[in-house]
Amino acid sequence: MKKIQDEVRRILTEYPLTRDHDKLLTIKYWMFELGLKHNKYLQTFEFMEFCKLYSTGKLTDAQTITRARRQIQMKEPQLRGEKYKARMANQEKVKEDLGYSVK
């Protein structure tokens, strides 16, 4: 898990848009995992090959990648995205709307 978190942290740092977009984060991670850093292999990479790798567990599961993102963002606020900030700003209203006592 440490290796996964290190790579997710690198992606979050280099590509700030991935801080709010788990699908983009997952794609960037898989590109790294497959050695597609320079997009040369991407043009010839077949979808069925990806499906085979993913379904046989040879690629990191998307949920594992996004869990690593959540853990990192919890500990490292500078890697949080704009959506996080918006959710936190709206948190008290949502609690109130759900009937939780807000104090």
C-alpha positions in Angstrom: 0.0 0.0 0.0 3.0 2.3 0.6 4.0 2.1 -3.0 0.5 2.8 -4.1 0.2 5.9 -1.8 3.6 7.2 -3.0 2.5 7.0 -6.7 -0.9 8.5 -5.9 0.8 11.4 -4.0 3.0 12.0 -7.0 0.0 12.1 -9.3 -1.9 14.4 -7.0 1.1 16.7 -6.8 1.9 16.8 -10.6 -1.7 16.8 -11.8 -3.9 19.0 -9.5 -7.0 18.2 -11.5 -6.9 14.6 -10.2 -7.5 15.9 -6.7 -11.2 16.2 -7.6 -11.6 13.6 -10.3 -11.1 9.9 -9.2 -11.6 8.6 -12.7 -8.8 10.8 -14.0 -6.6 9.8 -11.1 -7.3 6.1 -11.7 -6.4 6.5 -15.4 -3.2 8.3 -14.6 -2.3 5.6 -12.2 -3.0 2.8 -14.6 -1.0 4.6 -17.3 2.0 4.7 -14.9 1.4 1.1 -13.9 1.4 0.0 -17.6 4.4 2.1 -18.5 2.4 4.5 -20.6 4.1 7.6 -19.3 4.9 9.0 -22.8 1.7 7.8 -24.6 3.7 6.0 -27.2 2.4 2.5 -26.2 -1.1 4.0 -25.6 -1.8 4.2 -29.3 -1.3 0.5 -29.9 -2.7 -0.7 -26.5 -5.9 -2.7 -27.2 -8.9 -2.3 -24.9 -9.3 -6.1 -24.6 -5.7 -6.3 -23.3 -6.6 -3.8 -20.7 -9.7 -5.7 -19.8 -7.7 -8.9 -19.4 -5.2 -7.3 -17.1 -7.8 -5.6 -15.0 -10.1 -8.6 -14.7 -7.2 -10.9 -13.7 -6.0 -8.5 -11.0 -2.8 -7.5 -12.7 -3.8 -3.8 -12.4 -4.4 -2.1 -9.1 -8.1 -1.9 -8.3 -9.7 1.5 -8.8 -11.1 1.4 -5.2 -7.6 0.9 -3.8 -6.3 3.9 -5.7 -9.1 6.2 -4.6 -8.8 5.0 -1.0 -5.1 5.9 -1.1 -6.2 9.4 -2.4 -8.6 9.8 0.6 -5.9 8.7 3.1 -3.4 11.1 1.6 -5.8 14.1 1.5 -6.8 13.5 5.1 -3.2 13.8 6.2 -2.0 16.3 3.6 -4.4 19.2 3.2 -2.4 20.9 0.5 -3.3 18.0 -1.8 -7.1 18.5 -1.3 -9.1 19.7 -4.3 -11.7 22.4 -4.7 -14.6 19.9 -4.3 -13.3 19.0 -0.8 -13.3 22.7 0.2 -16.8 23.2 -1.1 -18.1 20.1 0.7 -16.6 21.3 4.0 -18.2 24.8 3.5 -21.6 23.1 3.0 -21.2 20.5 5.8 -23.2 22.3 8.5 -26.2 22.9 6.2 -26.2 19.3 5.2 -26.1 18.1 8.8 -29.0 20.4 9.6 -31.0 19.2 6.6 -30.5 15.6 7.7 -31.8 16.4 11.2 -28.5 16.2 13.0 -28.1 18.6 15.8 -25.6 21.2 14.8 -23.8 23.0 17.6 
